[in-house]
Amino acid sequence: MKIALIGYGKMGKIIETMAMERGHEIVYRATSTDFDWKTNPDISKNWDCAIEFTNPEAVVNNLKHLIQLGIPTVCGSTGWNHALSEIHDWIKIHDGTFITASNFSVGVNLFFALNRKLAQMMNAQPDYTVQLEEIHHTEKKDAPSGTAITTAEGIIQEMDRLEAWQLGAENLPENTLSIQALRLPQVPGTHTVTYNSPIDRIVLSHEAHNRSGFALGAILSAEFIHQKKGIFTIEEVLNIKND
């Protein structure tokens, strides 16, 4: 495939290397601020797919431009959930092709599935309280992370005694899941779900050693949506069942 990279920071460069190793060609590179398709309307004529990894400030406009150009798009940016329904409507209007995920890592998506299954089992165990913690490097702008939000939503979906999540534990309502978000220098991204009871503790955790897993998942997603139409999920790409 001929792939455009919208977002050419650390993640974009890793995606570039891995995509080329898999036989793809990178035909366009832009940072989060210099993707300006209006100045060159023919910019995308040879793109098979775009992979967008920028930031919450740039992502929505980038996605609208890409979808309007008819480019199948993989979006790994986080912190823009408030606009997701707007983008889905935009895709339907323009008959587009799109996939987004809070995290494209294969391991993280297995973690999501295990998290939902464990929460389903713990729903019948009222002696256990649950907490969620995420740790990221200080450069990460959004808090909690998209991965933490997806994890929290999976727990809430399966546990009758929880209805919402809250950043921090101060003045926490009884039916609310606490998310602790820590930003520390030089740390791997880590997400930990802890169930505590008076007699024991159960911990489910995922730690990312590097960014390669995220990059591979994004490339696999680009390969999956190639020559398709519609809105897809990372679970479909990885064939992860949600039953």
KEZASE-208649 format. One line per 10 residues: number of its first residue (from 1); their letters; for each residue x negated, y negated, z of N, C-alpha, C. Coordinates in steps of 0.001 Angstrom, whole numbers, always signed. Example, Ala and Ser with C-alpha at 12.3 -4.5 7.8 and 13.67 -1.06 7.14 Angstrom:
<atoms>
1 = as = -13190:+5690:+7800:-12300:+4500:+7800:-13200:+3300:+7800 | -12850:+2250:+7080:-13670:+1060:+7140:-12900:-30:+7870
</atoms>
This chain:
<atoms>
1 = mkialigygk = -834:+1199:+0:+0:+0:+0:-869:-1250:+0 | -293:-2334:-471:-912:-3653:-379:-260:-4374:+797 | -1050:-4629:+1830:-532:-5123:+3099:-986:-6557:+3346 | -54:-7402:+3805:-369:-8750:+4267:-410:-8750:+5783 | -1407:-9398:+6336:-1540:-9516:+7783:-1195:-10946:+8188 | -98:-11097:+8921:+290:-12393:+9460:-61:-12374:+10936 | -1159:-13031:+11267:-1775:-12902:+12583:-3090:-12179:+12388 | -4176:-12907:+12483:-5482:-12318:+12184:-6448:-12535:+13356 | -5919:-12249:+14551:-6758:-12269:+15735:-7366:-10895:+15974 | -7558:-10559:+17248:-8176:-9272:+17578:-7363:-8105:+17033
11 = mgkiietmam = -6033:-8171:+17228:-5198:-7071:+16755:-5199:-6991:+15235 | -5084:-8146:+14568:-5069:-8151:+13115:-6322:-7539:+12519 | -7455:-7801:+13121:-8727:-7262:+12604:-8802:-5749:+12806 | -8276:-5252:+13928:-8259:-3799:+14138:-7312:-3133:+13133 | -6143:-3742:+12921:-5205:-3211:+11930:-5857:-3169:+10557 | -6576:-4227:+10209:-7262:-4275:+8917:-8208:-3088:+8747 | -9044:-2852:+9752:-10016:-1758:+9671:-9318:-407:+9555 | -8318:-160:+10378:-7643:+1140:+10367:-6828:+1331:+9094 | -6195:+265:+8608:-5411:+378:+7374:-6309:+733:+6194 | -7463:+103:+6122:-8399:+397:+5035:-8933:+1823:+5140
21 = ergheivyra = -9137:+2294:+6359:-9577:+3684:+6553:-8524:+4673:+6062 | -7244:+4262:+6097:-6155:+5122:+5640:-5838:+4907:+4159 | -6669:+4128:+3471:-6535:+3974:+2027:-5689:+2802:+1572 | -5303:+1913:+2502:-4503:+754:+2139:-5400:-442:+1820 | -4810:-1435:+1172:-5540:-2643:+789:-4940:-3844:+1511 | -5784:-4657:+2106:-5342:-5896:+2734:-5460:-7005:+1687 | -4306:-7552:+1282:-4292:-8514:+180:-4075:-9947:+649 | -3774:-10134:+1935:-3547:-11484:+2452:-3779:-11472:+3947 | -4389:-12558:+4440:-4651:-12715:+5872:-4291:-14136:+6265 | -3554:-14280:+7354:-3216:-15611:+7853:-3216:-15595:+9371
31 = tstdfdwktn = -3612:-16698:+9959:-3499:-16829:+11409:-2054:-17162:+11751 | -1776:-17322:+13029:-404:-17597:+13446:+82:-18957:+12982 | -831:-19839:+12598:-428:-21204:+12252:-594:-21565:+10784 | -1258:-20723:+9982:-1511:-21142:+8591:-763:-20314:+7541 | +296:-19612:+7948:+1147:-18911:+6983:+2175:-19909:+6461 | +1952:-20435:+5257:+2812:-21465:+4681:+3207:-21042:+3268 | +4272:-20267:+3176:+4653:-19710:+1881:+5247:-20754:+944 | +5763:-21857:+1463:+6415:-22850:+614:+5439:-23540:-334 | +4170:-23665:+73:+3185:-24309:-792:+2745:-23406:-1930 | +3050:-22133:-1829:+2668:-21182:-2882:+3767:-20138:-3004
41 = pdisknwdca = +4812:-20399:-3792:+5971:-19497:-3854:+5649:-18119:-4413 | +4526:-17968:-5085:+4143:-16659:-5642:+3206:-15893:-4721 | +3032:-16389:-3496:+2042:-15825:-2586:+2246:-14331:-2332 | +3505:-13886:-2339:+3803:-12517:-1899:+4142:-11558:-3035 | +3880:-11933:-4255:+4369:-11128:-5373:+3755:-9733:-5449 | +2587:-9527:-4846:+1971:-8193:-4875:+1902:-7549:-3498 | +2741:-8018:-2534:+2742:-7421:-1203:+3734:-6260:-1143 | +3294:-5122:-614:+4215:-4010:-342:+4801:-4110:+1061 | +4079:-4759:+1964:+4509:-4826:+3358:+3730:-5928:+4055 | +4328:-6491:+5104:+3625:-7430:+5981:+3643:-6887:+7396
51 = ieftnpeavv = +2538:-7068:+8098:+2452:-6721:+9519:+2217:-8019:+10276 | +3156:-8363:+11157:+3163:-9634:+11862:+2823:-9429:+13331 | +1677:-9957:+13763:+1264:-9954:+15165:+784:-11361:+15494 | +1708:-12234:+15919:+1294:-13599:+16235:+1652:-13936:+17676 | +2583:-14867:+17891:+2919:-15311:+19239:+4369:-15763:+19279 | +4932:-15953:+20487:+6358:-16310:+20582:+6724:-17612:+19880 | +5761:-18537:+19747:+6057:-19820:+19118:+6185:-19711:+17601 | +5452:-18782:+16992:+5396:-18695:+15530:+6246:-17589:+14934 | +6569:-16563:+15715:+7087:-15324:+15149:+8422:-15491:+14431 | +9367:-16221:+14985:+10708:-16273:+14393:+10671:-16903:+13001
61 = nnlkhliqlg = +9984:-18017:+12852:+9867:-18639:+11537:+9116:-17741:+10564 | +8061:-17077:+11038:+7332:-16149:+10176:+8247:-15053:+9647 | +9044:-14471:+10547:+9929:-13382:+10141:+10974:-13862:+9143 | +11536:-15030:+9358:+12530:-15559:+8430:+11926:-15755:+7040 | +10706:-16293:+6984:+10043:-16483:+5700:+9799:-15145:+5006 | +9266:-14173:+5744:+8948:-12868:+5162:+10199:-12162:+4654 | +11254:-12195:+5454:+12498:-11533:+5051:+13101:-12227:+3839 | +13051:-13547:+3821:+13572:-14297:+2669:+12774:-13997:+1410 | +11485:-13719:+1568:+10644:-13356:+430:+10859:-11916:-25 | +11642:-11146:+733:+11910:-9754:+367:+10797:-8799:+740
71 = iptvcgstgw = +9991:-9161:+1755:+8852:-8335:+2149:+9230:-7420:+3318 | +9129:-6109:+3171:+9307:-5216:+4326:+8327:-5607:+5425 | +8830:-5758:+6642:+8015:-6364:+7694:+7986:-5517:+8956 | +6779:-5342:+9478:+6543:-4732:+10783:+6167:-5854:+11733 | +6888:-5975:+12840:+6628:-7070:+13791:+6208:-6518:+15138 | +4998:-6874:+15566:+4509:-6461:+16870:+4435:-7589:+17875 | +4856:-8794:+17491:+4879:-9913:+18437:+5930:-9667:+19513 | +5682:-10183:+20691:+6644:-10046:+21790:+6999:-11433:+22329 | +7964:-11456:+23237:+8360:-12708:+23850:+9399:-13481:+23066 | +10099:-12805:+22119:+11096:-13516:+21300:+12430:-12761:+21261
81 = nhalseihdw = +12712:-11985:+22292:+13948:-11176:+22315:+15209:-12014:+22179 | +15154:-13255:+22620:+16326:-14129:+22541:+16797:-14341:+21105 | +15900:-14150:+20138:+16237:-14397:+18726:+16433:-13113:+17931 | +16435:-11964:+18592:+16492:-10695:+17868:+17777:-10551:+17064 | +18921:-10895:+17650:+20178:-10764:+16909:+20200:-11714:+15714 | +19610:-12881:+15859:+19523:-13831:+14746:+18713:-13247:+13590 | +17596:-12605:+13910:+16769:-11991:+12875:+17486:-10802:+12235 | +18192:-10003:+13028:+18959:-8891:+12463:+20012:-9401:+11482 | +20675:-10491:+11828:+21650:-11080:+10900:+20957:-11561:+9626 | +19791:-12157:+9782:+19018:-12657:+8632:+18642:-11506:+7703
91 = ikihdgtfit = +18269:-10372:+8278:+17903:-9188:+7490:+19099:-8689:+6684 | +20265:-8659:+7319:+21471:-8193:+6623:+21845:-9128:+5479 | +21713:-10429:+5710:+22029:-11412:+4664:+21118:-11233:+3460 | +19842:-10961:+3707:+18852:-10891:+2630:+18524:-9456:+2209 | +19307:-8473:+2711:+19087:-7068:+2362:+17626:-6679:+2586 | +17141:-6983:+3780:+15731:-6804:+4067:+15379:-5472:+4696 | +14100:-5335:+5007:+13556:-4133:+5627:+12706:-4564:+6809 | +12960:-3969:+7971:+12348:-4518:+9177:+12226:-3464:+10266 | +11136:-3572:+11007:+10986:-2787:+12231:+10213:-3620:+13242 | +10684:-3633:+14466:+9962:-4280:+15554:+9962:-3348:+16754
101 = asnfsvgvnl = +9012:-3562:+17639:+8936:-2773:+18872:+8220:-3610:+19912 | +8570:-3402:+21162:+7841:-4083:+22221:+6413:-3565:+22317 | +6195:-2364:+21785:+4864:-1768:+21792:+4835:-676:+20728 | +3851:-714:+19840:+3767:+270:+18765:+2882:+1466:+19108 | +2294:+1478:+20279:+1425:+2588:+20662:+2203:+3894:+20751 | +1616:+4950:+20180:+2237:+6275:+20267:+2382:+6678:+21722 | +1318:+6490:+22500:+1350:+6880:+23905:+2375:+6113:+24712 | +2497:+4812:+24455:+3474:+4003:+25191:+4890:+4460:+24887 | +5163:+4815:+23646:+6511:+5247:+23305:+6834:+6618:+23889 | +5830:+7460:+24072:+6041:+8689:+24833:+6304:+8346:+26312
111 = ffalnrklaq = +5580:+7348:+26826:+5807:+6850:+28185:+7240:+6347:+28342 | +7754:+5612:+27351:+9136:+5139:+27402:+10115:+6308:+27532 | +9892:+7345:+26721:+10795:+8499:+26745:+10737:+9214:+28095 | +9520:+9390:+28633:+9373:+10013:+29953:+10010:+9145:+31035 | +9865:+7837:+30909:+10454:+6914:+31876:+11971:+7055:+31929 | +12602:+7128:+30761:+14062:+7279:+30735:+14486:+8608:+31348 | +13734:+9664:+31024:+14082:+10988:+31563:+13928:+11011:+33078 | +12853:+10426:+33592:+12646:+10399:+35036:+13728:+9568:+35717 | +14082:+8430:+35132:+15139:+7593:+35714:+16472:+8333:+35741 | +16729:+9102:+34705:+17960:+9902:+34655:+17987:+10894:+35815
121 = mmnaqpdytv = +16862:+11527:+36099:+16779:+12476:+37207:+16898:+11771:+38554 | +16292:+10579:+38669:+16294:+9859:+39939:+17630:+9192:+40237 | +18498:+9130:+39258:+19819:+8536:+39473:+20593:+9266:+40581 | +20318:+10553:+40720:+21012:+11366:+41732:+20233:+11444:+43042 | +19182:+10600:+43170:+18343:+10639:+44372:+18331:+9262:+45034 | +19354:+8931:+45816:+19491:+7574:+46374:+18432:+7203:+47404 | +17670:+8166:+47905:+16640:+7848:+48891:+15421:+7172:+48268 | +15349:+7180:+46944:+14191:+6596:+46261:+14509:+5189:+45753 | +13608:+4262:+46036:+13664:+2936:+45436:+12617:+2872:+44322 | +12857:+2019:+43325:+11969:+1974:+42175:+11428:+562:+41991
131 = qleeihhtek = +10176:+483:+41606:+9519:-780:+41292:+8696:-613:+40021 | +8466:-1723:+39342:+7705:-1715:+38091:+6619:-2785:+38164 | +5403:-2403:+37807:+4289:-3350:+37779:+3601:-3285:+36429 | +3239:-4447:+35895:+2434:-4483:+34672:+1240:-5389:+34878 | +89:-4991:+34327:-1149:-5743:+34431:-1685:-5985:+33022 | -2028:-7240:+32735:-2623:-7580:+31443:-3741:-8599:+31642 | -4503:-8805:+30580:-5564:-9803:+30582:-4970:-11213:+30645 | -5772:-12158:+31018:-5301:-13520:+31244:-4901:-14242:+29967 | -5272:-13706:+28789:-4909:-14345:+27529:-3464:-14054:+27122 | -2841:-13059:+27735:-1476:-12717:+27359:-518:-13790:+27866
141 = kdapsgtait = +290:-14345:+26949:+1099:-15514:+27279:+2431:-15156:+27933 | +3110:-14100:+27437:+4445:-13808:+27953:+4371:-12909:+29187 | +5268:-13166:+30115:+5360:-12356:+31332:+6825:-12327:+31777 | +7375:-11155:+32030:+6715:-9861:+31901:+6471:-9502:+30441 | +5642:-8524:+30225:+5342:-8079:+28863:+6579:-7453:+28219 | +6578:-7417:+26897:+7659:-6733:+26196:+7742:-5270:+26574 | +6594:-4661:+26799:+6559:-3257:+27213:+7217:-3076:+28576 | +6948:-4000:+29494:+7573:-3923:+30818:+9082:-4099:+30723 | +9530:-5006:+29870:+10971:-5215:+29713:+11639:-3963:+29157 | +11026:-3352:+28135:+11584:-2115:+27580:+11621:-1014:+28634
151 = taegiiqemd = +10568:-913:+29436:+10534:+74:+30522:+11654:-190:+31521 | +11813:-1446:+31909:+12861:-1804:+32863:+14244:-1502:+32307 | +14467:-1836:+31046:+15777:-1577:+30435:+16076:-85:+30381 | +15044:+732:+30162:+15239:+2176:+30174:+15658:+2688:+31535 | +15065:+2143:+32582:+15431:+2538:+33947:+16865:+2113:+34266 | +17187:+856:+33965:+18514:+326:+34266:+19600:+1095:+33523 | +19307:+1481:+32299:+20277:+2236:+31498:+20637:+3567:+32134 | +19694:+4169:+32837:+19901:+5511:+33386:+20300:+5530:+34861 | +20138:+4410:+35562:+20387:+4409:+37006:+21589:+3533:+37336 | +22629:+4159:+37879:+23883:+3454:+38155:+23716:+2338:+39182
161 = rleawqlgae = +22758:+2455:+40079:+22619:+1477:+41155:+21850:+213:+40737 | +21404:+171:+39492:+20686:-1000:+38996:+21444:-1637:+37837 | +21475:-2955:+37823:+22202:-3674:+36775:+21342:-4676:+36018 | +20190:-5066:+36585:+19372:-6094:+35952:+17939:-5978:+36461 | +17034:-6698:+35808:+15657:-6798:+36292:+15331:-8252:+36607 | +14316:-8439:+37440:+13893:-9779:+37841:+12381:-9813:+37937 | +11781:-10869:+37422:+10336:-11063:+37571:+10035:-11490:+39000 | +9250:-10681:+39695:+8944:-10949:+41091:+9930:-10270:+42025 | +9596:-10271:+43301:+10432:-9575:+44292:+11109:-10516:+45270 | +10904:-11813:+45127:+11472:-12755:+46071:+12982:-12882:+45882
171 = nlpentlsiq = +13733:-12812:+46980:+15198:-12908:+46956:+15808:-11914:+45954 | +15310:-10699:+45995:+15739:-9678:+45041:+17107:-9118:+45427 | +18114:-9243:+44577:+19412:-8616:+44865:+19287:-7095:+44918 | +20207:-6471:+45614:+20127:-5024:+45836:+20198:-4230:+44544 | +20928:-4710:+43552:+21110:-3957:+42307:+20146:-4393:+41220 | +19001:-4964:+41611:+18061:-5547:+40653:+16688:-4894:+40772 | +16092:-4581:+39635:+14757:-3979:+39570:+13698:-5074:+39542 | +12723:-4981:+40420:+11627:-5947:+40459:+10549:-5575:+39444 | +10098:-6571:+38680:+8927:-6419:+37809:+7839:-7342:+38328 | +6719:-6772:+38709:+5555:-7553:+39095:+4628:-7659:+37888
181 = alrlpqvpgt = +4278:-8884:+37489:+3413:-9112:+36335:+2126:-9779:+36797 | +1006:-9086:+36631:-289:-9603:+37044:-1126:-9933:+35813 | -1842:-11054:+35854:-2742:-11456:+34775:-4146:-11586:+35367 | -5032:-10676:+34960:-6367:-10587:+35536:-7413:-10559:+34420 | -8622:-11020:+34678:-9649:-10993:+33636:-10171:-9584:+33383 | -10398:-9279:+32115:-11099:-8045:+31718:-10457:-6787:+32281 | -9146:-6625:+32044:-8456:-5425:+32516:-7722:-4766:+31344 | -7562:-3448:+31382:-6745:-2783:+30365:-5264:-2999:+30646 | -4442:-3022:+29608:-2999:-3130:+29804:-2478:-1888:+30517 | -1800:-2091:+31633:-1334:-980:+32449:+102:-1233:+32888
191 = htvtynspid = +949:-207:+32761:+2338:-280:+33209:+2598:+893:+34149 | +3137:+591:+35321:+3321:+1618:+36346:+4721:+1531:+36936 | +5414:+2659:+36921:+6724:+2795:+37557:+6524:+3629:+38821 | +6990:+3097:+39964:+6795:+3787:+41236:+8140:+4012:+41921 | +8386:+5262:+42301:+9562:+5627:+43094:+9089:+5960:+44500 | +9598:+5230:+45476:+9224:+5432:+46887:+10409:+5955:+47689 | +10124:+6904:+48559:+11110:+7366:+49536:+10436:+7383:+50904 | +11178:+7606:+51976:+10541:+7658:+53297:+9492:+8752:+53439 | +9527:+9761:+52547:+8606:+10895:+52730:+7578:+11065:+51614 | +7770:+10408:+50450:+6777:+10583:+49395:+6903:+9491:+48329
201 = rivlsheahn = +6036:+9572:+47330:+5991:+8587:+46254:+5750:+9304:+44933 | +6468:+8895:+43891:+6285:+9429:+42542:+5875:+8271:+41644 | +4796:+8470:+40863:+4256:+7401:+40030:+4146:+7867:+38586 | +4645:+7035:+37670:+4491:+7249:+36230:+3758:+6042:+35680 | +2631:+6271:+34985:+1799:+5153:+34578:+1227:+5370:+33181 | +1043:+4254:+32464:+335:+4271:+31183:-735:+3190:+31192 | -1956:+3570:+30811:-3070:+2625:+30717:-3659:+2691:+29315 | -3750:+1549:+28679:-4310:+1484:+27322:-5820:+1287:+27404 | -6595:+2205:+26819:-8053:+2069:+26827:-8526:+994:+25861 | -7787:+805:+24764:-8142:-208:+23767:-6911:-495:+22912
211 = rsgfalgail = -7069:-1297:+21864:-5945:-1720:+21036:-5673:-789:+19865 | -6475:+251:+19698:-6353:+1095:+18505:-4998:+1788:+18417 | -4440:+2192:+19560:-3147:+2874:+19543:-2035:+1986:+19030 | -2089:+693:+19386:-1088:-262:+18905:-1216:-452:+17392 | -2470:-574:+16936:-2716:-778:+15509:-2249:+418:+14693 | -2566:+1630:+15160:-2154:+2829:+14428:-641:+2906:+14325 | +64:+2624:+15410:+1518:+2674:+15372:+2106:+1682:+14389 | +1508:+494:+14304:+1981:-509:+13351:+1772:-41:+11912 | +636:+580:+11649:+360:+1071:+10295:+1283:+2245:+9942 | +1486:+3148:+10893:+2426:+4253:+10665:+3823:+3717:+10364
221 = saefihqkkg = +4201:+2642:+11040:+5513:+2033:+10813:+5593:+1425:+9418 | +4503:+770:+8978:+4472:+207:+7633:+4616:+1316:+6589 | +3944:+2422:+6820:+4059:+3551:+5898:+5480:+4113:+5893 | +6108:+4131:+7057:+7454:+4703:+7188:+8488:+3863:+6453 | +8421:+2534:+6557:+9452:+1687:+5953:+9195:+1377:+4487 | +8054:+1811:+3962:+7718:+1536:+2554:+8812:+2084:+1637 | +9337:+1222:+785:+10378:+1567:-191:+11698:+1975:+461 | +11927:+1496:+1702:+13215:+1696:+2367:+13905:+349:+2549 | +15196:+391:+2864:+15962:-798:+3196:+16632:-610:+4556 | +16686:-1684:+5346:+17395:-1616:+6608:+16513:-1929:+7802
231 = iftieevlni = +17084:-1714:+8979:+16411:-1964:+10251:+16081:-621:+10894 | +14828:-432:+11268:+14373:+859:+11781:+13765:+694:+13176 | +13533:+1829:+13833:+12975:+1821:+15185:+11687:+2632:+15229 | +10868:+2348:+16230:+9634:+3100:+16407:+9932:+4554:+16766 | +11068:+4809:+17420:+11449:+6193:+17721:+11651:+6999:+16441 | +12208:+6365:+15421:+12374:+7047:+14130:+11018:+7337:+13494 | +10111:+6374:+13583:+8775:+6563:+13009:+8069:+7745:+13657 | +8143:+7830:+14979:+7407:+8842:+15739:+8224:+10104:+16004 | +9481:+10104:+15550:+10368:+11259:+15736:+10516:+11612:+17218 | +10748:+10567:+18016:+10980:+10741:+19451:+12484:+10753:+19701
241 = knd = +12965:+11798:+20317:+14389:+11937:+20592:+14733:+11205:+21900 | +15867:+10530:+21914:+16304:+9794:+23100:+17388:+10518:+23886 | +17624:+11768:+23600:+18693:+12511:+24292:+18344:+12701:+25762
</atoms>
